[in-house]
Amino acid sequence: MSDANASLMVPGLRRNMVTICAMTATVMQALDTTIANVALPYMQGTLSASQDQINWVLTSYIVAAAIMTAPVGWIANRFGRKRIFIICSAGFTMASVLCGLAQDINQMVLFRLLQGVFGAALVPLSQSVMLDYYTLQERAKAMSIWGMGVMMGPIMGPSLGAWLTETYSWHWVFFVNLPFGAITVLGLILFMDETRKDLSLKFDWFGFAALAIAIGSLQLALDRGEQLGWLESGEILAEFIVSAVAFYFFLAHSFTTSTPFIRFALFRDRNFVTGCVFMVVMGLVLFSTMALASPYMQNVIGYPIITAGLLLASRGIGTFFAMMLVGRMMRYFEARTLIISGLALTAGSLFQMTGWTDLTQVPEIVTVSVIQGFGFGLVFVPLSTVAFLTLSNDLRTDGTAMLTLMRNVASSVGISVVIAELTQGTRRTYAILSEHINPFNHALQMPDVRGLINLSTDAGRAMADRMVSVQAQIIAFAHDYQLVMIFILCTIPLAFLIGSTKATLRRQAAGPEHAVME
């Protein structure tokens, strides 16, 4: 059955309702990747938790979601996509409510684990549903709609979390998922069609266990590395070793068994492989720049958390407009052209950010953020479309799960690298700058400067220390932005690996294509 014929079997109202359900599921999961971060200090007091314990509120969710993303394709193919989507949406919603009702740190970590387990499937399943319910010619529009949830969720999460925490309490950071979850579950029950179940599928327990240990250990190391001192910590070193050994066993097993856990047929498709590469790039860049932007605005410029959240949301405005336009733009431009343009805009915005100081004004922050968000939007939608352009329909759910897994792991790597570099860079720069703060510095002997920074008084030394600390942070942030910019520029040539999307669409529109929906 062709995609066009499949689309004719889906009435407009039903398709619209399924789209809404897919979007609400995506928004729920995407929001929860960042919304709880700002509420941690408030949770810490209520739950009587130490700093190390409260960090497990984030770690448990990230690790559980990463481990359970990998088997999403097999589970959906074996038991039916509709059933799994409803179970995961309902489970995620109930786990969110339980998180809001948690009375101590043990309950909170347990319920966050459940949230991660159920939430892992929401994004890949929603993407595969959107791909199925839209024709080839409409997929750019479908990915624009779906991409808004994926991209806007992490961007809007901190500001929404801050507002809910300040206005009500941290409990509402989790309770906010209840209406979204109810709409999703009810809509899926009423409007979504079930897919064919393949009862002959056998589960590769050894492959899953090896991959789960590898991903879980890697995520633990990346999430806790900065806190424990990276390779100076025995725990982090052990986690990296366990992850490497488990990855080796997973690969060795997968290449020697007849039923591997990961369907390696995915990687025979050049467009999908290219999509995976750029999804890693997007995961690294999107989340690493987010991890840098919030502390810069709060710690360097000194904005309160609500103001910082609103300024961060301006990036979402650029992404929103890009995703509204890019579906139409793909009719006239090749996907690789849009991806290169988006990466160039993102790199240009990062170049501007290398010049930010503690005196940078709001108009410049908003302008650069909107441009950066627009660049993200130009990359994400063509990328999501290209990755599945020539991929067989029976591999689609496995493909969406793989892309989500790669984006999640890449985001953890990106955040860990930039935060570690920021911390070390601040220390190095502070040490270099502080060497010049001494009585023999002629600049400090000038009357105007000496009146403000008198090193013979406690107030003067405190003022000098504060100024050096701020300048050290500014320089370290600039180096981090420069590092991400160089990474983007190095990946731009890879976009030429993407074939002509227009020619592919014309060929596929002329010939039959088997649809997943039956």
C-alpha positions as CSV (number, residue, x, y, z in Angstrom):
1,M,0.0,0.0,0.0
2,S,1.4,3.4,-0.9
3,D,1.7,6.3,1.5
4,A,-0.8,8.2,-0.6
5,N,-3.3,5.4,-0.3
6,A,-2.6,5.0,3.4
7,S,-3.2,8.7,3.9
8,L,-6.6,8.4,2.1
9,M,-7.6,5.9,4.7
10,V,-7.0,8.4,7.5
11,P,-9.8,10.9,7.6
12,G,-8.8,14.5,8.3
13,L,-10.3,14.7,11.8
14,R,-8.7,11.5,12.9
15,R,-5.3,12.5,11.5
16,N,-5.5,15.9,13.2
17,M,-6.4,14.3,16.6
18,V,-3.5,11.8,16.3
19,T,-1.2,14.7,15.5
20,I,-2.4,16.5,18.6
21,C,-1.8,13.4,20.7
22,A,1.7,12.9,19.3
23,M,2.5,16.5,20.0
24,T,1.3,16.4,23.6
25,A,3.3,13.3,24.2
26,T,6.4,14.9,22.7
27,V,5.9,18.1,24.7
28,M,5.5,16.2,27.9
29,Q,8.7,14.2,27.5
30,A,10.8,17.1,26.0
31,L,9.7,19.5,28.8
32,D,10.8,17.0,31.5
33,T,14.4,16.9,30.2
34,T,14.9,20.5,31.6
35,I,11.9,21.6,33.6
36,A,12.9,20.0,36.9
37,N,16.4,21.4,36.9
38,V,15.5,24.8,38.3
39,A,13.3,23.3,41.1
40,L,16.2,21.2,42.6
41,P,17.1,23.6,45.3
42,Y,13.5,23.8,46.4
43,M,13.1,20.0,46.4
44,Q,16.3,19.6,48.4
45,G,14.9,21.4,51.4
46,T,11.4,19.8,51.2
47,L,12.8,16.2,50.8
48,S,15.7,16.7,53.3
49,A,18.2,15.6,50.8
50,S,22.0,16.3,50.4
51,Q,23.4,17.8,47.3
52,D,24.6,14.5,46.1
53,Q,21.2,12.9,46.7
54,I,19.2,15.6,45.0
55,N,21.3,15.2,41.9
56,W,19.9,11.7,41.5
57,V,16.5,13.3,40.7
58,L,18.1,14.2,37.3
59,T,20.5,11.3,37.0
60,S,17.8,8.6,37.6
61,Y,15.6,10.0,34.9
62,I,18.4,10.4,32.3
63,V,19.8,6.9,32.8
64,A,16.4,5.2,32.8
65,A,15.3,7.0,29.6
66,A,18.6,6.3,27.9
67,I,18.5,2.6,28.7
68,M,14.8,2.1,27.7
69,T,15.0,4.1,24.4
70,A,17.0,1.3,22.7
71,P,14.3,-1.5,22.8
72,V,11.4,0.8,21.8
73,G,11.4,-0.4,18.2
74,W,11.3,-4.1,19.2
75,I,8.6,-3.6,21.8
76,A,6.4,-1.6,19.4
77,N,6.8,-4.2,16.6
78,R,6.1,-7.1,18.9
79,F,3.1,-5.8,20.9
80,G,1.7,-3.1,18.6
81,R,2.5,0.6,18.5
82,K,-0.9,1.8,19.7
83,R,-0.9,-0.4,22.8
84,I,2.7,0.6,23.8
85,F,2.1,4.3,23.1
86,I,-1.0,4.3,25.4
87,I,0.8,2.3,28.2
88,C,3.8,4.6,28.1
89,S,1.7,7.8,28.0
90,A,-0.4,6.6,30.9
91,G,2.6,5.4,32.9
92,F,4.6,8.6,32.3
93,T,1.6,10.7,33.5
94,M,1.1,8.6,36.6
95,A,4.8,8.6,37.4
96,S,4.7,12.4,37.1
97,V,1.9,12.7,39.6
98,L,3.7,10.4,42.0
99,C,6.9,12.6,41.7
100,G,4.8,15.6,42.7
101,L,3.4,13.6,45.7
102,A,6.8,12.2,46.8
103,Q,7.5,12.6,50.5
104,D,11.2,11.8,50.6
105,I,14.2,11.5,48.3
106,N,13.9,7.7,48.0
107,Q,10.4,7.9,46.7
108,M,11.4,10.8,44.3
109,V,14.3,8.8,42.8
110,L,12.1,5.7,42.4
111,F,9.3,7.7,40.7
112,R,11.8,9.5,38.4
113,L,13.1,6.2,37.4
114,L,9.6,5.1,36.4
115,Q,9.1,8.4,34.6
116,G,12.3,7.8,32.6
117,V,11.3,4.2,31.8
118,F,7.8,5.1,30.4
119,G,9.0,8.4,28.9
120,A,11.7,6.8,26.8
121,A,9.2,5.6,24.2
122,L,7.2,8.8,23.8
123,V,9.4,10.8,21.4
124,P,10.4,7.9,19.0
125,L,6.8,6.6,18.9
126,S,5.3,10.1,18.3
127,Q,7.8,10.6,15.4
128,S,7.0,7.3,13.8
129,V,3.3,8.0,14.1
130,M,3.7,11.4,12.4
131,L,5.7,9.8,9.6
132,D,3.0,7.2,9.0
133,Y,0.0,9.5,9.0
134,Y,1.5,12.0,6.4
135,T,2.4,11.3,2.8
136,L,5.9,11.7,1.4
137,Q,5.1,15.2,0.1
138,E,3.7,16.2,3.6
139,R,6.4,14.8,5.7
140,A,8.4,18.1,5.9
141,K,5.2,19.7,7.3
142,A,4.7,16.8,9.7
143,M,8.3,17.0,10.9
144,S,7.9,20.8,11.4
145,I,5.0,20.2,13.6
146,W,6.6,17.4,15.5
147,G,10.0,19.3,15.7
148,M,8.3,22.2,17.5
149,G,7.6,19.9,20.5
150,V,11.0,18.3,20.5
151,M,12.9,21.7,20.2
152,M,10.6,24.0,22.1
153,G,10.3,21.7,25.1
154,P,13.9,21.8,26.3
155,I,14.1,25.6,25.5
156,M,10.9,26.5,27.3
157,G,11.4,24.1,30.2
158,P,13.7,26.2,32.4
159,S,11.4,29.3,32.2
160,L,8.2,27.4,32.7
161,G,9.8,25.5,35.6
162,A,11.0,28.7,37.2
163,W,7.6,30.3,36.9
164,L,5.7,27.3,38.3
165,T,8.2,27.0,41.2
166,E,8.1,30.7,42.1
167,T,4.3,31.1,41.6
168,Y,3.1,27.8,43.1
169,S,5.6,25.2,44.3
170,W,8.1,22.7,42.8
171,H,5.3,20.0,42.9
172,W,3.6,21.7,39.9
173,V,6.7,21.0,37.8
174,F,5.4,17.5,37.7
175,F,1.7,18.0,38.1
176,V,1.7,20.1,34.8
177,N,2.0,16.8,32.9
178,L,-1.4,15.6,34.1
179,P,-3.6,17.4,31.6
180,F,-1.2,16.7,28.7
181,G,-1.2,13.0,29.7
182,A,-4.9,12.7,29.9
183,I,-5.4,14.3,26.5
184,T,-2.8,12.0,25.0
185,V,-4.2,8.7,26.4
186,L,-7.8,9.5,25.6
187,G,-7.0,10.7,22.1
188,L,-4.8,7.6,21.3
189,I,-7.6,5.3,22.5
190,L,-10.2,6.9,20.3
191,F,-8.4,7.9,17.1
192,M,-5.1,5.9,16.6
193,D,-5.1,2.7,14.6
194,E,-3.1,-0.3,15.8
195,T,-0.2,-1.6,13.7
196,R,0.4,-5.2,12.8
197,K,2.1,-7.2,15.5
198,D,5.0,-9.5,14.7
199,L,4.6,-12.3,17.3
200,S,7.6,-14.2,15.9
201,L,10.1,-11.6,17.1
202,K,12.5,-13.0,19.7
203,F,14.1,-10.7,22.3
204,D,17.9,-10.6,22.4
205,W,18.3,-10.5,26.2
206,F,22.1,-10.6,26.2
207,G,22.3,-7.8,23.6
208,F,19.9,-5.7,25.5
209,A,21.6,-6.3,28.8
210,A,25.0,-5.4,27.4
211,L,23.7,-2.3,25.7
212,A,21.8,-1.2,28.8
213,I,24.9,-1.6,31.0
214,A,27.0,0.3,28.5
215,I,24.6,3.2,28.1
216,G,23.7,3.3,31.8
217,S,27.3,3.4,32.9
218,L,28.2,6.0,30.3
219,Q,25.3,8.2,31.3
220,L,26.2,7.9,35.0
221,A,29.8,8.8,34.3
222,L,28.8,11.8,32.2
223,D,26.2,13.0,34.6
224,R,28.3,12.7,37.8
225,G,31.8,13.3,36.3
226,E,31.9,17.1,37.0
227,Q,30.7,16.6,40.5
228,L,33.2,13.9,41.4
229,G,36.2,15.2,39.4
230,W,36.1,13.0,36.3
231,L,39.0,10.5,36.0
232,E,40.4,11.5,39.4
233,S,37.4,9.7,40.9
234,G,37.5,5.9,41.1
235,E,33.7,5.7,40.5
236,I,33.9,7.6,37.2
237,L,36.9,5.6,36.0
238,A,35.1,2.3,36.9
239,E,31.9,3.5,35.0
240,F,33.9,4.3,31.9
241,I,35.6,1.0,32.0
242,V,32.4,-0.9,32.5
243,S,30.8,1.0,29.7
244,A,33.6,0.3,27.2
245,V,33.6,-3.5,28.1
246,A,29.8,-3.7,27.8
247,F,29.9,-1.9,24.4
248,Y,32.5,-4.4,23.2
249,F,30.4,-7.4,24.3
250,F,27.3,-5.9,22.7
251,L,29.1,-5.4,19.3
252,A,30.8,-8.8,19.4
253,H,27.5,-10.5,20.2
254,S,25.5,-8.5,17.7
255,F,27.8,-9.3,14.8
256,T,27.8,-13.1,15.6
257,T,24.1,-13.7,16.4
258,S,21.3,-14.3,13.9
259,T,18.8,-12.1,15.8
260,P,20.7,-9.0,17.0
261,F,19.0,-6.6,19.4
262,I,19.7,-3.6,17.0
263,R,18.6,-4.1,13.4
264,F,21.8,-3.2,11.6
265,A,19.8,-2.9,8.3
266,L,19.2,0.6,9.5
267,F,22.8,1.5,8.8
268,R,22.7,0.4,5.2
269,D,20.7,3.5,4.3
270,R,23.0,6.4,3.6
271,N,20.4,9.1,4.4
272,F,19.7,7.5,7.8
273,V,23.4,7.3,8.7
274,T,23.8,10.9,7.7
275,G,20.7,11.8,9.8
276,C,22.3,10.0,12.8
277,V,25.5,12.0,12.4
278,F,23.7,15.3,12.3
279,M,21.4,14.2,15.1
280,V,24.5,13.8,17.2
281,V,25.6,17.3,16.2
282,M,22.2,18.7,17.1
283,G,22.2,17.0,20.5
284,L,25.7,18.2,21.3
285,V,25.0,21.8,20.2
286,L,21.5,22.4,21.3
287,F,21.9,21.1,24.9
288,S,25.5,22.3,25.4
289,T,24.5,25.9,24.4
290,M,21.5,25.7,26.7
291,A,23.7,24.5,29.6
292,L,25.9,27.5,29.1
293,A,23.3,30.2,28.5
294,S,21.5,30.0,31.8
295,P,24.5,30.2,34.2
296,Y,25.9,33.0,32.0
297,M,22.8,35.1,32.4
298,Q,22.4,34.4,36.1
299,N,26.1,34.2,37.3
300,V,27.8,36.7,35.0
301,I,25.2,39.3,34.1
302,G,23.2,38.8,37.3
303,Y,19.7,38.3,36.0
304,P,17.1,36.6,38.3
305,I,16.0,33.2,37.2
306,I,12.7,34.3,35.8
307,T,14.3,37.0,33.6
308,A,17.0,34.5,32.5
309,G,14.3,32.0,31.6
310,L,12.4,34.6,29.5
311,L,15.6,35.5,27.6
312,L,16.3,31.9,26.9
313,A,12.8,31.5,25.6
314,S,13.6,34.0,22.9
315,R,15.6,31.3,21.2
316,G,12.4,29.3,21.0
317,I,10.8,32.2,19.1
318,G,13.4,31.8,16.3
319,T,12.9,28.0,16.3
320,F,9.2,28.4,16.1
321,F,9.3,30.7,13.1
322,A,11.9,28.6,11.3
323,M,9.8,25.5,11.7
324,M,6.7,27.3,10.4
325,L,8.6,28.2,7.2
326,V,10.9,25.3,6.6
327,G,8.2,22.9,5.5
328,R,7.4,25.2,2.6
329,M,11.1,26.0,2.0
330,M,11.8,22.4,1.3
331,R,9.7,22.6,-1.8
332,Y,12.2,25.0,-3.3
333,F,15.5,24.2,-1.6
334,E,17.4,21.0,-1.1
335,A,17.6,19.7,2.4
336,R,21.4,19.9,2.5
337,T,21.1,23.6,1.5
338,L,18.8,24.3,4.5
339,I,21.0,22.3,6.9
340,I,24.2,24.1,5.8
341,S,22.4,27.5,6.2
342,G,21.1,26.5,9.6
343,L,24.5,25.4,10.8
344,A,26.1,28.6,9.4
345,L,23.6,30.8,11.3
346,T,24.2,28.8,14.5
347,A,28.0,29.2,14.1
348,G,27.5,32.9,13.4
349,S,25.4,33.4,16.5
350,L,28.1,31.5,18.6
351,F,30.7,33.8,17.2
352,Q,28.7,36.8,18.4
353,M,28.4,35.2,21.8
354,T,32.2,34.9,22.2
355,G,32.1,38.7,22.5
356,W,29.5,38.8,25.3
357,T,30.5,40.5,28.6
358,D,28.7,41.3,31.9
359,L,27.5,44.5,30.2
360,T,25.8,42.8,27.3
361,Q,22.4,44.3,26.8
362,V,19.0,42.6,26.5
363,P,18.4,43.6,22.8
364,E,21.7,41.9,21.7
365,I,21.0,38.8,23.8
366,V,17.5,38.5,22.3
367,T,18.7,39.1,18.7
368,V,21.5,36.5,18.8
369,S,19.2,34.0,20.6
370,V,16.5,34.4,17.9
371,I,19.0,33.9,15.1
372,Q,20.4,30.8,16.9
373,G,17.0,29.4,17.3
374,F,16.2,30.0,13.7
375,G,19.3,28.2,12.7
376,F,18.3,25.2,14.9
377,G,14.9,25.1,13.2
378,L,16.5,25.1,9.7
379,V,18.6,22.1,10.6
380,F,16.2,20.0,12.6
381,V,13.2,19.6,10.2
382,P,15.2,18.8,7.0
383,L,17.3,16.4,9.1
384,S,14.3,14.6,10.5
385,T,12.8,14.3,7.0
386,V,16.1,13.2,5.3
387,A,16.8,10.4,7.8
388,F,13.6,8.6,6.8
389,L,13.4,9.5,3.2
390,T,14.7,6.2,1.8
391,L,14.4,4.0,4.9
392,S,12.1,1.0,4.7
393,N,8.8,1.4,6.5
394,D,9.3,-1.7,8.6
395,L,12.4,-0.1,10.1
396,R,10.8,3.2,10.8
397,T,10.1,2.7,14.6
398,D,13.6,1.3,15.1
399,G,15.0,4.3,13.3
400,T,13.2,6.8,15.4
401,A,14.3,5.0,18.6
402,M,17.9,5.0,17.3
403,L,17.8,8.7,16.5
404,T,16.4,9.6,19.9
405,L,19.0,7.5,21.6
406,M,21.8,9.2,19.7
407,R,20.4,12.6,20.5
408,N,20.1,11.8,24.2
409,V,23.6,10.4,24.5
410,A,25.1,13.2,22.5
411,S,23.4,15.8,24.6
412,S,24.8,14.3,27.8
413,V,28.3,14.3,26.2
414,G,27.9,17.9,25.0
415,I,26.8,19.2,28.4
416,S,29.5,17.3,30.2
417,V,32.3,18.5,27.9
418,V,31.3,22.2,27.9
419,I,30.6,22.3,31.7
420,A,34.0,20.6,32.4
421,E,35.8,22.9,30.1
422,L,34.0,25.9,31.6
423,T,35.0,24.9,35.2
424,Q,38.6,24.2,34.2
425,G,38.8,27.2,32.0
426,T,37.5,29.5,34.8
427,R,40.1,28.2,37.2
428,R,43.0,28.5,34.7
429,T,42.0,32.0,33.7
430,Y,41.5,33.1,37.3
431,A,45.0,31.9,38.2
432,I,46.5,33.8,35.2
433,L,44.6,37.0,35.9
434,S,45.2,37.0,39.6
435,E,48.9,37.0,39.1
436,H,48.6,40.6,37.9
437,I,46.7,41.7,41.0
438,N,49.6,42.9,43.1
439,P,51.0,46.2,44.5
440,F,53.6,46.4,41.6
441,N,50.9,46.6,38.9
442,H,51.1,50.2,37.6
443,A,47.4,50.2,36.6
444,L,46.4,49.5,40.2
445,Q,48.5,52.4,41.4
446,M,46.6,55.0,39.4
447,P,44.6,57.3,41.7
448,D,41.2,56.6,40.3
449,V,41.7,52.8,40.3
450,R,43.3,52.8,43.7
451,G,40.4,54.6,45.2
452,L,38.1,51.8,44.1
453,I,40.5,48.8,44.5
454,N,42.8,49.4,47.4
455,L,44.6,46.1,48.0
456,S,45.6,47.2,51.5
457,T,41.9,46.9,52.7
458,D,39.6,43.9,52.9
459,A,37.0,45.7,50.8
460,G,39.5,46.4,48.1
461,R,40.8,42.9,48.0
462,A,37.2,41.6,47.9
463,M,36.4,43.9,45.0
464,A,39.5,42.8,43.1
465,D,38.6,39.2,43.6
466,R,35.1,39.7,42.4
467,M,36.2,41.5,39.3
468,V,38.8,38.9,38.5
469,S,36.3,36.1,39.0
470,V,33.8,37.7,36.7
471,Q,36.4,38.3,34.0
472,A,37.7,34.7,34.3
473,Q,34.1,33.4,33.8
474,I,33.6,35.7,30.8
475,I,36.8,34.4,29.1
476,A,35.9,30.8,29.9
477,F,32.4,31.1,28.5
478,A,33.9,32.7,25.3
479,H,36.3,29.8,24.9
480,D,33.4,27.4,25.3
481,Y,31.3,29.2,22.7
482,Q,34.3,29.2,20.4
483,L,34.8,25.4,20.9
484,V,31.1,24.7,20.0
485,M,31.4,27.1,17.0
486,I,34.5,25.3,15.6
487,F,32.8,21.9,16.1
488,I,29.8,23.1,14.0
489,L,32.1,24.5,11.2
490,C,33.9,21.2,11.0
491,T,30.6,19.3,10.5
492,I,29.3,21.5,7.7
493,P,31.1,19.6,4.9
494,L,29.4,16.4,6.0
495,A,26.1,17.9,4.8
496,F,27.2,17.2,1.2
497,L,26.9,13.5,1.9
498,I,23.1,14.0,1.8
499,G,21.7,13.2,-1.7
500,S,19.2,15.2,-3.6
501,T,15.9,15.2,-1.7
502,K,13.9,16.6,-4.6
503,A,15.0,13.8,-6.9
504,T,14.3,11.2,-4.3
505,L,10.8,12.5,-3.6
506,R,10.1,12.6,-7.3
507,R,11.2,8.9,-7.8
508,Q,9.3,7.7,-4.7
509,A,6.1,9.6,-5.7
510,A,6.2,7.9,-9.1
511,G,6.6,4.4,-7.7
512,P,4.8,2.4,-5.1
513,E,5.9,2.5,-1.5
514,H,4.8,0.0,1.2
515,A,3.2,1.7,4.2
516,V,3.5,0.6,7.8
517,M,-0.2,1.2,8.5
518,E,-2.4,-1.6,7.2
